[in-house]
Amino acid sequence: MLAGLLVVLVAAGWVLLSSPWLRVEQVRTTGVARTDPAAVQRVLRGLEGTPLARVDVRSLSRSLTALPLVQSVDVSRSWPSTLVVRVHERQAVAAVPSTTGGVDLVDGEGNVLVHAAAAPAGVPTLDVDVARAGDGALRAAIAVNASISDALRREVASISATGPDGVVLHVADGPAVVWGDAGRPERKAEVLLRMLADPTVDSAQRVDVSAPDAPAVTP
């Protein structure tokens, strides 16, 4: 009986690891929008014909996440012969003016994703003079932008900062919003959105939510 079981296990192992029936015939890739498709294909090259069970999905994921715009990757086997690769790209949350013209689109961690002629809709421009305000001002502006909700980000045309605690949001067709430092973003956003719903506040010159429990309005 034991010998029979060993034969079954050996046969099963041969089917999984050496059989021509369970080899990669198709690599199905999704989620590639801004990543260079040729770069993805270079990583995936040579997988077809490999036994599906022998594909090192962790190594494959590491190689793909090394690409600049890739945040994470899910690799799975779809038996009998398909490898499924789901790419999750980094999302641009802000645009930083470039010294060469145009803007650099950055993610929530400040990583430059791609250069563009202009900021796309819904992506605020970070207007920070790093030479004068310092790197801390830029990091604070990026942190504030990354922490606000999508609903609020759509209202913001640009974000400036004179220092780590001097962040200002510039609402499109609305007031300048003194945000202060990167602390308490949820409370500040809650107060600001409620204030902007008031037409008299929406037409003000400046709103100060740096102390969100005691906001102020400059007509």
N, C-alpha and C positions, 0 to 999 in steps of 0.2 A: 504493500500500500504506500509506504514511504517512497519507494522507488518510483511508483507511478506519479506521486505528487511532484517529485523532483523533475520528472520528464515534462509535466505540465508547466512547471515554473520556468524551466529552460526554454520551452517552446514559446511561452508568453514573452519571455525576455527577448528571444530572437525576433518575434513579431514586432515588438516595440522598438528595438534598437537597430535591427538589421534588415527587417523585411522591406522589400520594395513597395509594399502596399501602404505603409504609413509614413511616407516621406513628404516633405514640404513641396506641394505643387503650386501653391498660391500664397502670396504675402499681401494681405489686405490692410491698407494704411488709411487712417482717418485723422482729421484734425489738423492737417498741414495746410495753413492758409498763407502765412508770411515767411515761413521757413523755406529755404532753398530746397526744392524737391530733389535736385541732383545730389545735394549733400546727404539727404535722407537715403537715397538709393545707394549711395556709396557704402553706407553703414549696412544696408540690408543685402548688398551684393553677395552672391554665393550661397545664400540660404536654401534656395530651391534644390531639391534632391537630398537635403540633409534629413535624417530621421527626425520626425517631429519631436520625439521624446528627448532627443539629444540637444535640442536648441537651448543654449544657455540664455534664458530670458533676462536674468539679472545683468549679465555682461552686456547684452543687447540694449537694455534700458539705460545703463550707464553711458554707453557710447552715444546714444541719441540725446540724452540730457546734457551732453557736453556741447551740443550745438547751441549757439548764442540765444536763439529765440525760444528754445524748448525748456519748459519749466518741469514737466514730469511726463512719464510715458508708462502706459499699461500694455504689457505684452501677454497674450494668452494663446493657448492652443485650441483650435476648433477642429476636432477629429472628424475625418481621418487625415486630412492633408492640408489644412489651412492655418497659417500663422496670422493672428490679428494684432496689429500695432495701432494703439490709440495714442496720439500725440496731443498733449495739452500745452499750448503755447503761452508764453508770458504775455500779459496784457498791458498795453500802454495806458498809464494813468495821468501822464503829464508830458508837456512838450517844453524843452529847454532851448532857447535861441542859440544857434551855433555861430561861432566866429566866422565860419565860411559861408554863412547864409543859410536860410531855412531853419529847421529845428531838429533836435535829437529827441526821439520819443523814448521815454524811460518808464520802467515799471515801478511798483511800489517800493522796491529796495534801492532805487536809484540806478539800476543797470540800464545802460543805453541799448535799446533794442534795434533801432533802425533810424536812418536819417530820412527826413521828409521835407518837402517844400513848405508845408504849413501844417499846423495842428489840425487833425480831423475833428469833426463835430463831437462835442461832449468831452474833449480832452483839453483841460485848461493849460495855458502857457505859464511857465514859471519865470517871472521877471525879477531875477535876482542878480545884482552886480556882485559877483563873488569876490572880485578884487577889493572892493570896498567893504562889503558886509561880512565876508569870510565864508568858509565852507559850512560852518554851523548854521548860517542863515539858509543856505541851499538845502541842507539836510532837514531843517525844520519845515521848510516849505514842502519838500517831498513828503515828509511824515504827515503833515496836516492834510495834504491832498489825498494821500493813501488812506487816511482814517475817516474821511467824510463819506457819506452815503452817495450812491449813484444819483439819487434824486437831487441832492444839493450840488454835486459836481456838475450836473447839467445846467445849473443856474450860474455857474462861475465861469467868467471869461478868462481870467488870469489870476495868478497869485504872486504877490511880491513879499519880500522880507528884508528888513534892515538888520536883523540879528536873530538869534535862536528864539527870542521871545517877542519878536516884532513882525509876525506874519499878518498880512492883510489880504483878504479875499476881495476881488473886484467883480461884483455881480453884473452880468450883462444887462444893460439898460436899467441899472439899479445903483444902490449906494456902495461905497467902499465899506468893507466890514473888517473892523479891527478884531483879529482873532487872538492875538497874543502868542503864547507858546503852544506846543503840541498837546498839552494836557486837556483832559475832559472833552474830547471831541464829540461824543454822543450828546452830552448836555448842551454844548454850544450849538450844535446843528439843530437840535430840537428847538431851542430858543430862537435861533435865527429864522428857521422856516416858519415858525409861528408869527414872528415879527414881519417877515416879508409878505405874509398873507394880508397884512393891513395896508391898504393903498397909500395911506399917509406916510408910512414907514418906507414903503417901496420907492417913494419919490424923494426920500431924504438924501442928504449928501453923505452922511456917515452913520454907521451903526457899530456900536462897540459891545462885543460879547466876550471880551477877554476875561471878564468876571461874570459868567453866565447867570448867576443868581441876582445880579444887579446890572442888567444891560442898560445901555444909554443910546440915545438917538440925537444926532445933530441935524436939524432941519435943513 
